[in-house]
Amino acid sequence: YKRQNEASDNEGNHKYPSDYDLECIISVAASDNRDQLAGFSNYGTTSVDLAAPGADIYSCGSQNDQSYATESGTSMAAPHVAGVVALMRSIRPDWKVLNVREKLLASVDQLDSLAGKLVTGGRLNAANAVKDMGIFGVPDGIMEVSVTPPSGALLMTGESIRIQAEVID
């Protein structure tokens, strides 16, 4: 495990598990209240998917049951994305991980300040993510593949398993 708050480009110095190219991983950078990449946040044009608010976030503190504090970090940004994914899944529980991921990444607000720094060049937008959830959206010409069982599944010598691949656009 390596820290994700080093203000470094993941392309030259990969960070795991966030840099694994798997459909079940969404790598999140932190943005500030001016829609800029937070000064501490890692970034990467092929390895960090999107940004979410992660600077000066008012949250629960650890002092006692009623303490609150302002914190910054990608650990503050990632829960915003997890919450939007949960909202999307509550609307469409039948969607596969890949469908949710593609819709989420296509729904970001494109920002000049994030262009050339992140895969999407954008910041999380919850309203866009749940908009038109009845239809999967417009094909982008990029084919995505989902394989079951997932990468890393255990296969014993001499054993037969069923492998299923799904391709979506």
C-alpha positions as CSV (number, residue, x, y, z in Angstrom):
1,Y,0.0,0.0,0.0
2,K,1.3,3.4,-0.9
3,R,-0.2,6.8,0.0
4,Q,-2.5,8.5,-2.5
5,N,-1.9,12.0,-1.2
6,E,1.5,12.8,-2.5
7,A,0.7,15.3,-5.3
8,S,2.3,12.9,-7.8
9,D,1.6,11.6,-11.2
10,N,0.6,7.9,-10.9
11,E,1.7,7.3,-14.5
12,G,5.4,7.3,-13.6
13,N,5.0,5.8,-10.1
14,H,2.0,3.5,-10.0
15,K,0.0,3.2,-6.8
16,Y,-1.9,0.0,-6.0
17,P,-4.7,-1.1,-5.7
18,S,-6.0,2.1,-7.2
19,D,-4.0,1.7,-10.5
20,Y,-5.2,-1.8,-11.3
21,D,-7.1,-1.7,-14.6
22,L,-10.2,-3.6,-13.4
23,E,-13.8,-2.8,-13.9
24,C,-14.5,-3.0,-10.2
25,I,-12.0,-0.2,-9.3
26,I,-12.7,3.5,-9.6
27,S,-9.7,5.6,-8.7
28,V,-10.6,8.9,-7.2
29,A,-8.6,12.2,-7.0
30,A,-9.6,15.0,-4.6
31,S,-10.8,18.4,-5.8
32,D,-11.1,21.6,-3.8
33,N,-14.0,24.1,-3.6
34,R,-12.7,25.9,-6.7
35,D,-12.9,22.7,-8.9
36,Q,-9.1,22.5,-9.0
37,L,-7.2,19.3,-8.3
38,A,-6.3,19.5,-4.6
39,G,-2.7,20.3,-4.1
40,F,-2.0,17.0,-2.3
41,S,-4.0,14.7,-4.6
42,N,-2.4,12.2,-6.9
43,Y,-3.5,12.2,-10.6
44,G,-3.0,10.2,-13.7
45,T,-4.3,10.3,-17.3
46,T,-4.7,6.5,-17.5
47,S,-4.9,5.5,-13.9
48,V,-7.1,8.0,-11.9
49,D,-10.7,8.1,-13.2
50,L,-12.3,11.2,-11.8
51,A,-12.2,13.8,-9.0
52,A,-14.6,14.4,-6.1
53,P,-14.7,16.9,-3.3
54,G,-11.9,16.1,-0.9
55,A,-10.4,19.3,0.5
56,D,-11.7,20.8,3.8
57,I,-14.6,18.3,4.1
58,Y,-16.6,18.7,7.4
59,S,-17.0,15.2,8.8
60,C,-17.1,13.1,12.0
61,G,-14.1,13.4,14.3
62,S,-12.5,10.7,16.4
63,Q,-12.5,12.5,19.8
64,N,-15.9,11.4,20.9
65,D,-19.5,10.6,19.7
66,Q,-20.2,14.3,19.0
67,S,-16.9,15.5,17.6
68,Y,-16.6,16.9,14.1
69,A,-13.6,18.1,12.2
70,T,-12.5,19.4,8.8
71,E,-10.4,16.9,6.9
72,S,-8.7,16.7,3.5
73,G,-7.6,13.8,1.4
74,T,-8.6,11.2,-1.2
75,S,-10.2,9.4,1.8
76,M,-12.6,12.3,1.9
77,A,-13.2,12.2,-1.8
78,A,-13.8,8.4,-2.3
79,P,-16.9,8.3,-0.1
80,H,-18.6,10.9,-2.3
81,V,-18.2,8.5,-5.3
82,A,-19.2,5.5,-3.2
83,G,-22.4,7.3,-2.2
84,V,-23.3,8.1,-5.8
85,V,-22.6,4.5,-6.9
86,A,-25.0,3.3,-4.1
87,L,-27.6,5.8,-5.2
88,M,-27.3,4.5,-8.8
89,R,-27.5,0.9,-7.6
90,S,-30.6,1.7,-5.7
91,I,-32.3,2.9,-8.9
92,R,-31.0,0.1,-11.1
93,P,-30.0,-2.9,-9.0
94,D,-30.1,-5.0,-12.2
95,W,-27.1,-3.2,-13.7
96,K,-23.8,-4.9,-13.7
97,V,-20.7,-3.2,-12.2
98,L,-19.5,-2.3,-15.7
99,N,-22.8,-0.5,-16.5
100,V,-22.7,1.5,-13.3
101,R,-19.0,2.4,-13.9
102,E,-19.5,3.5,-17.5
103,K,-22.5,5.7,-16.6
104,L,-20.7,7.2,-13.6
105,L,-17.6,8.1,-15.6
106,A,-19.7,9.5,-18.5
107,S,-21.6,11.7,-16.2
108,V,-18.8,13.9,-14.8
109,D,-18.5,17.6,-15.2
110,Q,-15.7,18.2,-17.7
111,L,-13.4,20.8,-16.2
112,D,-10.4,22.6,-17.9
113,S,-8.6,22.4,-14.5
114,L,-8.7,18.5,-14.6
115,A,-8.2,18.0,-18.4
116,G,-5.0,16.1,-19.0
117,K,-4.8,15.0,-15.4
118,L,-7.5,12.4,-15.1
119,V,-9.0,9.7,-17.3
120,T,-12.3,11.6,-17.6
121,G,-10.9,15.1,-17.1
122,G,-13.9,15.6,-14.8
123,R,-15.4,15.9,-11.4
124,L,-18.2,13.8,-9.9
125,N,-21.8,15.0,-10.7
126,A,-24.4,13.1,-8.7
127,A,-27.4,14.6,-10.6
128,N,-25.9,13.6,-14.0
129,A,-25.1,10.1,-12.7
130,V,-28.7,9.3,-11.9
131,K,-30.2,11.2,-14.9
132,D,-32.0,9.0,-17.4
133,M,-31.2,5.8,-15.5
134,G,-33.9,4.1,-17.5
135,I,-31.6,4.0,-20.5
136,F,-28.0,3.3,-20.4
137,G,-27.0,6.3,-22.4
138,V,-25.3,7.1,-25.6
139,P,-22.7,4.7,-27.0
140,D,-19.2,6.3,-26.8
141,G,-17.5,3.9,-29.3
142,I,-15.3,2.4,-26.6
143,M,-16.0,-1.3,-26.1
144,E,-15.8,-2.4,-22.4
145,V,-15.5,-6.1,-21.5
146,S,-16.7,-7.8,-18.3
147,V,-15.4,-11.3,-17.6
148,T,-16.9,-13.8,-15.1
149,P,-15.2,-15.1,-13.1
150,P,-13.2,-12.0,-12.5
151,S,-9.4,-11.7,-12.8
152,G,-7.7,-13.4,-10.0
153,A,-10.3,-16.2,-9.6
154,L,-8.8,-19.5,-8.5
155,L,-8.7,-22.3,-11.1
156,M,-7.4,-25.7,-10.0
157,T,-5.4,-27.9,-12.4
158,G,-7.8,-30.3,-14.3
159,E,-10.9,-28.3,-13.2
160,S,-13.4,-27.0,-15.7
161,I,-15.2,-23.7,-15.2
162,R,-17.6,-21.7,-17.2
163,I,-16.3,-18.3,-18.4
164,Q,-18.7,-15.6,-19.6
165,A,-17.7,-12.4,-21.3
166,E,-20.0,-9.4,-21.8
167,V,-19.2,-6.6,-24.1
168,I,-21.0,-3.2,-23.9
169,D,-20.6,0.1,-25.6
